Amino acid sequence: MKKCNYSLEREKILAQAINPVATELRLLDAGDLISLLRMEYFGSIADLVSSAAELYFHPGTVNFGSGGEYRLEWDGQPEVVLDLEIKPRGVSIYARLTLADKVAGVEIDHISFQQPSDDPEENTRFLSRSLHEARFIKQPASLAG
């Protein structure tokens, strides 16, 4: 996605929302995830992502996308990148979730609003509300935007 002034804010909102899912996925052995990616067992990865997401989001909100990649060097820590499709009400987000030793990060590749506003800030607020509504456990409204 071409980065713009509101891209960073949307990535922060998404990262905060899917943080619990990333935390669950980081409990998996990196070697197992790398093996699944290498052998292209995408159905198994999809099951793992769905299992992690179902603890926090309504079914179908967070799904494994079309693939992923990994970095595994002799002198470094493993890093796994998973393509995700996040679809709360009214928004489709295609992102890459990076899982590393002690951290996780997210980068939005594409975001599409079903009924976009002409005001990008309103779209960002809608994204925050929609992700908040898709959660089983609601965060305080002040964190949800």
Backbone as a printed PyTorch tensor [residue, N CA C, xyz], in Angstrom:
tensor([[[  0.8520,  -1.1690,   0.0000],
         [  0.0000,   0.0000,   0.0000],
         [  0.8940,   1.2250,   0.0000]],

        [[  0.5380,   2.1760,  -0.7900],
         [  1.2650,   3.4370,  -0.7780],
         [  1.0010,   4.1260,   0.5570]],

        [[  2.0750,   4.4640,   1.2410],
         [  1.9370,   5.0860,   2.5590],
         [  1.4810,   6.5270,   2.4170]],

        [[  0.6030,   6.9230,   3.3300],
         [  0.1170,   8.2980,   3.3490],
         [  0.0470,   8.7520,   4.8070]],

        [[ -0.4190,   9.9450,   5.0140],
         [ -0.4150,  10.5350,   6.3540],
         [ -1.1820,   9.7060,   7.3840]],

        [[ -2.2470,   9.0310,   6.9800],
         [ -3.0680,   8.2910,   7.9340],
         [ -2.7430,   6.8000,   7.9650]],

        [[ -1.8060,   6.3230,   7.1550],
         [ -1.4350,   4.9020,   7.1460],
         [ -0.8710,   4.4590,   8.4840]],

        [[  0.0130,   5.2360,   9.0500],
         [  0.6430,   4.8750,  10.3160],
         [ -0.3920,   4.7630,  11.4280]],

        [[ -1.3230,   5.6860,  11.4840],
         [ -2.3710,   5.6390,  12.5070],
         [ -3.2280,   4.3890,  12.3490]],

        [[ -3.5670,   4.0280,  11.1270],
         [ -4.3720,   2.8230,  10.8900],
         [ -3.5970,   1.5650,  11.2690]],

        [[ -2.3020,   1.5480,  10.9990],
         [ -1.4890,   0.3910,  11.3880],
         [ -1.4110,   0.2740,  12.9080]],

        [[ -1.3340,   1.4010,  13.6060],
         [ -1.3290,   1.3740,  15.0720],
         [ -2.6510,   0.8240,  15.6040]],

        [[ -3.7530,   1.2520,  15.0190],
         [ -5.0700,   0.7700,  15.4360],
         [ -5.1750,  -0.7310,  15.2070]],

        [[ -4.7460,  -1.1810,  14.0400],
         [ -4.8030,  -2.6060,  13.7230],
         [ -3.8790,  -3.4030,  14.6400]],

        [[ -2.6830,  -2.9010,  14.8680],
         [ -1.7260,  -3.6010,  15.7350],
         [ -2.2870,  -3.7600,  17.1410]],

        [[ -2.8910,  -2.7170,  17.6640],
         [ -3.4700,  -2.7940,  19.0000],
         [ -4.6040,  -3.8120,  19.0260]],

        [[ -5.4120,  -3.8420,  17.9720],
         [ -6.5580,  -4.7510,  17.9330],
         [ -6.1240,  -6.2140,  17.8530]],

        [[ -5.1380,  -6.5180,  17.0230],
         [ -4.7660,  -7.9260,  16.8420],
         [ -3.5990,  -8.3560,  17.7250]],

        [[ -3.1710,  -7.4930,  18.6180],
         [ -2.0910,  -7.8420,  19.5330],
         [ -2.3250,  -9.1670,  20.2600]],

        [[ -3.5290,  -9.4270,  20.7890],
         [ -3.7250, -10.7130,  21.4690],
         [ -3.5710, -11.9150,  20.5340]],

        [[ -3.9770, -11.7640,  19.2900],
         [ -3.8320, -12.8480,  18.3120],
         [ -2.3490, -13.0930,  18.0380]],

        [[ -1.6010, -12.0200,  17.8540],
         [ -0.1570, -12.1460,  17.6320],
         [  0.5180, -12.8040,  18.8260]],

        [[  0.0920, -12.4430,  20.0280],
         [  0.6580, -13.0390,  21.2350],
         [  0.3980, -14.5410,  21.2660]],

        [[ -0.8060, -14.9520,  20.9090],
         [ -1.1260, -16.3850,  20.8500],
         [ -0.2510, -17.0920,  19.8070]],

        [[ -0.1020, -16.4860,  18.6390],
         [  0.6980, -17.1100,  17.5780],
         [  2.1730, -17.1910,  17.9560]],

        [[  2.6480, -16.2370,  18.7390],
         [  4.0490, -16.2660,  19.1690],
         [  4.3150, -17.3850,  20.1680]],

        [[  3.2670, -17.9850,  20.7270],
         [  3.4380, -19.1330,  21.6150],
         [  3.8120, -20.3990,  20.8360]],

        [[  3.5500, -20.3770,  19.5320],
         [  3.9090, -21.5200,  18.6840],
         [  5.4150, -21.5330,  18.4580]],

        [[  5.9480, -22.6980,  18.2400],
         [  7.3660, -22.8270,  17.9390],
         [  7.6460, -22.2370,  16.5540]],

        [[  8.6320, -21.3560,  16.4760],
         [  8.9710, -20.7110,  15.1990],
         [  9.3490, -21.7580,  14.1550]],

        [[ 10.0540, -22.7880,  14.5660],
         [ 10.4530, -23.8480,  13.6350],
         [  9.2520, -24.5480,  13.0210]],

        [[  8.2060, -24.7420,  13.8230],
         [  6.9910, -25.3730,  13.2940],
         [  6.3240, -24.4750,  12.2530]],

        [[  6.2100, -23.1860,  12.5700],
         [  5.6190, -22.2580,  11.5990],
         [  6.4330, -22.1950,  10.3150]],

        [[  7.7490, -22.1560,  10.4570],
         [  8.6200, -22.1220,   9.2790],
         [  8.4450, -23.3870,   8.4540]],

        [[  8.3610, -24.5320,   9.1130],
         [  8.1560, -25.7920,   8.3950],
         [  6.8390, -25.7840,   7.6320]],

        [[  5.7840, -25.3000,   8.2640],
         [  4.4920, -25.2410,   7.5960],
         [  4.5380, -24.3170,   6.3800]],

        [[  5.2190, -23.1900,   6.5110],
         [  5.3630, -22.2830,   5.3680],
         [  6.1900, -22.9270,   4.2620]],

        [[  7.2990, -23.5170,   4.6550],
         [  8.2140, -24.1200,   3.6700],
         [  7.5360, -25.2430,   2.8910]],

        [[  6.7480, -26.0580,   3.5810],
         [  6.0670, -27.1790,   2.9410],
         [  4.7250, -26.7720,   2.3180]],

        [[  4.3910, -25.4890,   2.4340],
         [  3.1580, -24.9230,   1.8850],
         [  1.9090, -25.6080,   2.4290]],

        [[  1.9220, -25.8830,   3.7400],
         [  0.7550, -26.4270,   4.4260],
         [ -0.1130, -25.2640,   4.8990]],

        [[ -0.6340, -24.5300,   3.9240],
         [ -1.3640, -23.3140,   4.2330],
         [ -2.6610, -23.5850,   4.9970]],

        [[ -3.2700, -24.7450,   4.7740],
         [ -4.4750, -25.0990,   5.5210],
         [ -4.1900, -25.2310,   7.0100]],

        [[ -3.0440, -25.8020,   7.3320],
         [ -2.6630, -25.9390,   8.7410],
         [ -2.3920, -24.5720,   9.3730]],

        [[ -1.7420, -23.6980,   8.6170],
         [ -1.4890, -22.3420,   9.1290],
         [ -2.8150, -21.6140,   9.3210]],

        [[ -3.7310, -21.7800,   8.3680],
         [ -5.0460, -21.1450,   8.4900],
         [ -5.7570, -21.6210,   9.7510]],

        [[ -5.6500, -22.9120,  10.0630],
         [ -6.2620, -23.4380,  11.2860],
         [ -5.6540, -22.8120,  12.5390]],

        [[ -4.3280, -22.6700,  12.5420],
         [ -3.6530, -22.0660,  13.6910],
         [ -4.0710, -20.6090,  13.8790]],

        [[ -4.1290, -19.8640,  12.7800],
         [ -4.5440, -18.4590,  12.8620],
         [ -5.9880, -18.3590,  13.3320]],

        [[ -6.8550, -19.2030,  12.7770],
         [ -8.2660, -19.1850,  13.1900],
         [ -8.4160, -19.5250,  14.6590]],

        [[ -7.6560, -20.5100,  15.1230],
         [ -7.7220, -20.8940,  16.5420],
         [ -7.2770, -19.7540,  17.4490]],

        [[ -6.2290, -19.0480,  17.0510],
         [ -5.7490, -17.9120,  17.8520],
         [ -6.7590, -16.7690,  17.8150]],

        [[ -7.3480, -16.5280,  16.6530],
         [ -8.2630, -15.3930,  16.4930],
         [ -9.6070, -15.6330,  17.1630]],

        [[-10.0600, -16.8920,  17.2030],
         [-11.3940, -17.1520,  17.7410],
         [-11.5010, -16.8700,  19.2360]],

        [[-10.3760, -16.7370,  19.8960],
         [-10.3930, -16.4000,  21.3180],
         [-10.7550, -14.9400,  21.5610]],

        [[-10.5870, -14.1120,  20.5400],
         [-10.7230, -12.6630,  20.7250],
         [-11.6970, -11.9840,  19.7660]],

        [[-11.9280, -12.5940,  18.5850],
         [-12.7570, -11.9610,  17.5650],
         [-13.8970, -12.8690,  17.1300]],

        [[-14.9460, -12.2630,  16.6110],
         [-16.0410, -13.0260,  16.0310],
         [-15.5210, -13.8500,  14.8610]],

        [[-16.1270, -15.0010,  14.5980],
         [-15.6520, -15.8700,  13.4960],
         [-15.5740, -15.1250,  12.1680]],

        [[-14.5170, -15.3980,  11.4420],
         [-14.3420, -14.8130,  10.1180],
         [-13.7110, -13.4350,  10.1070]],

        [[-13.4270, -12.8800,  11.2690],
         [-12.8440, -11.5380,  11.3100],
         [-11.3720, -11.5530,  10.9430]],

        [[-10.5990, -12.4800,  11.5050],
         [ -9.1600, -12.5680,  11.2430],
         [ -8.8850, -13.9300,  10.6170]],

        [[ -8.3290, -13.9070,   9.4060],
         [ -8.0500, -15.1400,   8.6760],
         [ -6.6420, -15.1020,   8.0940]],

        [[ -6.0930, -16.3000,   7.8930],
         [ -4.8210, -16.4100,   7.1890],
         [ -5.0730, -16.0460,   5.7360]],

        [[ -4.1410, -15.3090,   5.1520],
         [ -4.2780, -14.8700,   3.7680],
         [ -3.7240, -15.8720,   2.7830]],

        [[ -2.9180, -15.4090,   1.8830],
         [ -2.4680, -16.2400,   0.7670],
         [ -1.0780, -16.8230,   0.9420]],

        [[ -0.4120, -16.5770,   2.0370],
         [  0.9300, -17.1290,   2.1980],
         [  1.6890, -16.4350,   3.3010]],

        [[  2.9810, -16.4900,   3.1610],
         [  3.8540, -15.8790,   4.1450],
         [  5.2980, -16.1080,   3.7700]],

        [[  6.1710, -15.7340,   4.6550],
         [  7.6010, -15.9190,   4.4130],
         [  8.2950, -16.0230,   5.7580]],

        [[  9.5430, -16.3610,   5.7220],
         [ 10.3180, -16.4610,   6.9520],
         [ 11.7450, -16.0410,   6.6870]],

        [[ 12.4090, -15.6700,   7.7640],
         [ 13.8280, -15.3530,   7.7280],
         [ 14.4900, -16.2100,   8.7930]],

        [[ 15.4720, -16.9850,   8.3740],
         [ 16.1510, -17.8760,   9.2980],
         [ 17.6220, -17.9060,   8.9070]],

        [[ 18.3980, -17.1500,   9.6490],
         [ 19.8360, -17.0450,   9.3960],
         [ 20.5970, -17.7230,  10.5170]],

        [[ 21.8170, -18.1550,  10.2360],
         [ 22.6360, -18.8220,  11.2440],
         [ 22.9310, -17.9250,  12.4390]],

        [[ 23.0920, -16.6470,  12.1790],
         [ 23.4990, -15.7450,  13.2550],
         [ 22.3720, -14.8550,  13.7820]],

        [[ 21.1300, -15.2340,  13.5280],
         [ 20.0350, -14.3760,  13.9740],
         [ 18.8410, -15.1610,  14.4720]],

        [[ 17.8910, -14.4410,  14.9930],
         [ 16.6470, -15.0280,  15.4760],
         [ 15.6960, -15.2700,  14.3020]],

        [[ 14.8730, -16.3100,  14.3670],
         [ 13.8910, -16.5370,  13.3000],
         [ 12.8240, -15.4430,  13.2930]],

        [[ 12.2910, -15.2080,  12.1300],
         [ 11.2130, -14.2360,  11.9560],
         [ 10.2270, -14.8160,  10.9540]],

        [[  8.9600, -14.8070,  11.2930],
         [  7.9160, -15.3580,  10.4410],
         [  6.9540, -14.2360,  10.0690]],

        [[  6.5990, -14.1650,   8.7890],
         [  5.6480, -13.1690,   8.3060],
         [  4.4510, -13.9160,   7.7250]],

        [[  3.2650, -13.6200,   8.2400],
         [  2.0440, -14.2590,   7.7710],
         [  1.1300, -13.2330,   7.1190]],

        [[  0.5900, -13.5870,   5.9700],
         [ -0.4100, -12.7410,   5.3240],
         [ -1.7320, -12.9400,   6.0450]],

        [[ -2.3870, -11.8530,   6.3880],
         [ -3.6750, -11.9150,   7.0710],
         [ -4.7280, -11.1400,   6.3000]],

        [[ -5.9430, -11.6240,   6.4070],
         [ -7.1180, -10.9060,   5.9280],
         [ -7.9500, -10.6080,   7.1610]],

        [[ -8.1690,  -9.3400,   7.4330],
         [ -8.9570,  -8.9210,   8.5880],
         [-10.1950,  -8.2330,   8.0450]],

        [[-11.3620,  -8.7720,   8.4180],
         [-12.5990,  -8.2700,   7.8290],
         [-13.6660,  -7.9910,   8.8840]],

        [[-13.4810,  -6.8990,   9.6360],
         [-14.5840,  -6.4830,  10.5070],
         [-15.6790,  -5.8580,   9.6380]],

        [[-16.8130,  -5.5820,  10.2230],
         [-17.9420,  -5.0230,   9.4770],
         [-17.5210,  -3.7770,   8.6860]],

        [[-17.7590,  -3.8120,   7.3800],
         [-17.5610,  -2.6370,   6.5430],
         [-16.1480,  -2.3600,   6.0750]],

        [[-15.1920,  -3.2110,   6.4380],
         [-13.7860,  -2.9620,   6.0750],
         [-13.1210,  -4.2810,   5.7060]],

        [[-12.2690,  -4.2400,   4.7010],
         [-11.3950,  -5.3790,   4.3720],
         [ -9.9580,  -4.8870,   4.4420]],

        [[ -9.1520,  -5.6020,   5.2270],
         [ -7.7600,  -5.2150,   5.4250],
         [ -6.8860,  -6.4030,   5.0560]],

        [[ -5.8980,  -6.1460,   4.2340],
         [ -4.9150,  -7.1570,   3.8810],
         [ -3.5950,  -6.6810,   4.4730]],

        [[ -3.0360,  -7.5050,   5.3540],
         [ -1.8700,  -7.0730,   6.1160],
         [ -0.8780,  -8.2130,   6.2520]],

        [[  0.3290,  -7.8460,   6.6650],
         [  1.3770,  -8.8230,   6.9730],
         [  1.7110,  -8.7050,   8.4480]],

        [[  1.6060,  -9.8290,   9.1390],
         [  1.9280,  -9.9010,  10.5640],
         [  3.3110, -10.5100,  10.7020]],

        [[  4.2260,  -9.7720,  11.2950],
         [  5.5850, -10.2510,  11.5180],
         [  5.7130, -10.7130,  12.9610]],

        [[  6.1520, -11.9580,  13.1290],
         [  6.3500, -12.5500,  14.4470],
         [  7.8290, -12.7890,  14.6440]],

        [[  8.3790, -12.2340,  15.6900],
         [  9.8010, -12.3940,  15.9910],
         [  9.9510, -12.8630,  17.4340]],

        [[ 11.1820, -12.9670,  17.8790],
         [ 11.5040, -13.5150,  19.1930],
         [ 10.7170, -12.8550,  20.3210]],

        [[ 10.7860, -11.5540,  20.4260],
         [ 10.1470, -10.8620,  21.5440],
         [  9.0870,  -9.8490,  21.1150]],

        [[  8.9100,  -9.6720,  19.8220],
         [  7.9750,  -8.6580,  19.3340],
         [  7.1740,  -9.1800,  18.1470]],

        [[  6.1390,  -8.4380,  17.8320],
         [  5.3410,  -8.6750,  16.6340],
         [  5.0280,  -7.3150,  16.0330]],

        [[  4.7880,  -7.2930,  14.7490],
         [  4.4470,  -6.0430,  14.0690],
         [  3.4740,  -6.3200,  12.9450]],

        [[  2.8060,  -5.2890,  12.5020],
         [  1.8450,  -5.4380,  11.4150],
         [  2.0410,  -4.3260,  10.4070]],

        [[  1.8870,  -4.6680,   9.1530],
         [  1.9590,  -3.6830,   8.0730],
         [  0.7770,  -3.9090,   7.1480]],

        [[  0.0160,  -2.8540,   6.9120],
         [ -1.1570,  -2.9480,   6.0450],
         [ -0.6950,  -2.8440,   4.5900]],

        [[ -1.1120,  -3.8380,   3.7980],
         [ -0.8290,  -3.8070,   2.3650],
         [ -1.9490,  -3.1120,   1.5950]],

        [[ -3.1870,  -3.3490,   2.0320],
         [ -4.3350,  -2.7470,   1.3500],
         [ -5.4940,  -2.6670,   2.3360]],

        [[ -6.2370,  -1.6020,   2.2460],
         [ -7.4410,  -1.4520,   3.0720],
         [ -8.5510,  -0.9110,   2.1830]],

        [[ -9.7310,  -1.4870,   2.3440],
         [-10.8620,  -1.0920,   1.5240],
         [-12.0880,  -0.9230,   2.4210]],

        [[-12.7200,   0.2290,   2.3220],
         [-13.9320,   0.5060,   3.0790],
         [-15.1260,   0.2820,   2.1540]],

        [[-16.1540,  -0.4090,   2.6370],
         [-17.3250,  -0.6750,   1.8050],
         [-18.0490,   0.6150,   1.4360]],

        [[-18.1360,   1.5220,   2.3870],
         [-18.7710,   2.8130,   2.1270],
         [-17.8270,   3.9060,   2.6210]],

        [[-16.7820,   4.1930,   1.8610],
         [-15.7780,   5.1520,   2.3400],
         [-16.3220,   6.5720,   2.4270]],

        [[-15.8180,   7.2720,   3.4060],
         [-16.1170,   8.6870,   3.5620],
         [-15.0970,   9.4730,   2.7430]],

        [[-15.4310,  10.6890,   2.3890],
         [-14.4730,  11.5630,   1.7190],
         [-13.3950,  12.0390,   2.6890]],

        [[-13.6830,  11.8920,   3.9840],
         [-12.7600,  12.3300,   5.0310],
         [-11.9320,  11.1290,   5.5130]],

        [[-10.6360,  11.0940,   5.2130],
         [ -9.7980,   9.9690,   5.6530],
         [ -9.7960,   9.7690,   7.1640]],

        [[ -9.9210,  10.8360,   7.9270],
         [ -9.9570,  10.7060,   9.3800],
         [-11.2190,   9.9920,   9.8430]],

        [[-12.3310,  10.2310,   9.1740],
         [-13.5710,   9.5180,   9.5000],
         [-13.4140,   8.0380,   9.1640]],

        [[-12.7580,   7.7160,   8.0560],
         [-12.5000,   6.3150,   7.7130],
         [-11.6400,   5.6490,   8.7910]],

        [[-10.6700,   6.3580,   9.3090],
         [ -9.8050,   5.8290,  10.3610],
         [-10.6100,   5.5870,  11.6320]],

        [[-11.4910,   6.5090,  11.9870],
         [-12.3440,   6.3220,  13.1630],
         [-13.2840,   5.1290,  12.9590]],

        [[-13.8090,   4.9870,  11.7320],
         [-14.6760,   3.8510,  11.4300],
         [-13.9120,   2.5350,  11.5690]],

        [[-12.6720,   2.5030,  11.1020],
         [-11.8370,   1.3150,  11.2470],
         [-11.7010,   0.9390,  12.7150]],

        [[-11.4150,   1.8970,  13.5520],
         [-11.2640,   1.6530,  14.9790],
         [-12.5590,   1.1120,  15.5870]],

        [[-13.6830,   1.7390,  15.2620],
         [-14.9750,   1.2770,  15.7900],
         [-15.2960,  -0.1320,  15.3110]],

        [[-15.0650,  -0.3850,  14.0390],
         [-15.3910,  -1.6820,  13.4580],
         [-14.5580,  -2.8090,  14.0730]],

        [[-13.2690,  -2.5640,  14.2870],
         [-12.4210,  -3.5680,  14.9390],
         [-12.8640,  -3.7770,  16.3830]],

        [[-13.2370,  -2.7090,  17.0450],
         [-13.7060,  -2.8050,  18.4300],
         [-14.9880,  -3.6480,  18.5010]],

        [[-15.9120,  -3.4230,  17.5860],
         [-17.1780,  -4.1540,  17.5740],
         [-16.9860,  -5.6330,  17.2440]],

        [[-15.9210,  -5.9790,  16.5350],
         [-15.6810,  -7.3650,  16.1330],
         [-15.0600,  -8.2030,  17.2440]],

        [[-14.6770,  -7.5780,  18.3360],
         [-14.0270,  -8.2900,  19.4530],
         [-15.0610,  -8.9260,  20.3720]],

        [[-14.6980, -10.0700,  20.9510],
         [-15.5290, -10.6790,  21.9820],
         [-15.4290,  -9.9010,  23.2700]],

        [[-14.2090,  -9.5300,  23.6350],
         [-13.9560,  -8.7930,  24.8650],
         [-13.7370,  -7.3360,  24.4790]],

        [[-14.6300,  -6.4960,  24.8950],
         [-14.5470,  -5.0860,  24.5230],
         [-13.5380,  -4.3610,  25.3980]],

        [[-12.7290,  -3.5120,  24.7620],
         [-11.8110,  -2.6460,  25.4920],
         [-12.5880,  -1.3910,  25.8910]],

        [[-12.0770,  -0.6430,  26.8480],
         [-12.7350,   0.6250,  27.1800],
         [-12.8900,   1.4930,  25.9420]],

        [[-13.9790,   2.2310,  25.8630],
         [-14.2790,   3.0560,  24.6900],
         [-13.1690,   4.0470,  24.3960]],

        [[-12.4600,   4.5120,  25.4080],
         [-11.3910,   5.4870,  25.1820],
         [-10.2550,   4.8930,  24.3600]],

        [[-10.0580,   3.5710,  24.4220],
         [ -9.0260,   2.9180,  23.6210],
         [ -9.5250,   2.5640,  22.2410]],

        [[-10.8110,   2.4790,  22.0660],
         [-11.3830,   2.0500,  20.7970],
         [-11.5820,   3.1930,  19.8220]],

        [[-11.4450,   4.4150,  20.2420],
         [-11.5960,   5.5400,  19.3230],
         [-12.9780,   5.9980,  19.2970]]])
